[in-house]
Amino acid sequence: MAYKLLALDMDGTLLNSQKKISAKTAAAIAELAASGVHVVVSTGRALAELADYRNELKFMHYGIVISGGLVYDFFSAKPIVTHPVPENLMLKIIDAGISEHAMIHLMGVHNSLMRAEDIRNCADFQMSAYQEMYERISTRCDDFAGYIHANPGEIVKVNLYHRSPESRARNFERLKNLPLTIVYAETTALESSPLGVTKASGLRELCEFLGLDVSETVAAGDAPNDVEILKTAGIAAVMGNASDEIKALADFVTDDNDHDGIVSVIEKFF
């Protein structure tokens, strides 16, 4: 099989523990893209949260971002497909977050919105690694409902970062019967997207746009929000730092994200 697309999760996969793309990995993905293979991100991050990697990823034409809520053309700076969360459901997610004193994060096509107080206290939500980035790129918002009403169709994912795994579990129980795709992420996060929207649905939509079959793709990931795309792609490459549960899905288990695991994926399949 001549694989034509490599879909890369960011955190825990393309990025090392310092949230950097190593020079070796950056060179390998740039060389692969120059050969004509589509190298794309498949990430829970929003566009604003990719800005720090603009130089290393300047060759990247397309991306599956916000967990499939947005399939994006970076070269033209335009969405290919957008899946907004229905307003009534967003308000229920926000209410659940408030009930557990969680950090609420609205992820939109243009903005990434958070409360200033939550950003200052990222450590309370096990999100210290992202605090510096949030301080730089997030739009401060204390009136989420007002923003949602004023910007219909803008928000494509709502993240809740909890103070403990037990708090997250309580909110999962509150929200699990709503028509949403809800997945665990990070240490205490819940990610809520429109029903049926995942990184896998984004991969299928991008493949349709590019005229590819999903069997011609390789997906690399490490976390629960990668499960669907790993099951969907032609090859599931799982990072060495993933849990045993995620590794069980793998066609290939590569090195961890601090030892250029993506380079080994490229060498094996491309």
VENGIBEL-V312707 format. One record per helix or strand of 3 or more residues. SS is the DSSP state (alpha for helix, beta for strand). FROM is the first residue (numbers start at 1). LEN is the number of residues. If there is no record, write none. Layout:
SS|FROM|LEN  SS|FROM|LEN
//
This chain:
beta|5|4  alpha|23|12  beta|38|5  alpha|47|7  beta|62|4  alpha|66|3  beta|70|4  beta|78|5  alpha|87|13  beta|103|6  beta|112|3  alpha|116|5  alpha|122|4  alpha|128|10  alpha|144|7  beta|155|7  alpha|165|11  beta|180|6  beta|189|6  alpha|199|12  alpha|214|3  beta|217|5  alpha|224|9  beta|235|4  alpha|244|4  alpha|261|9
//
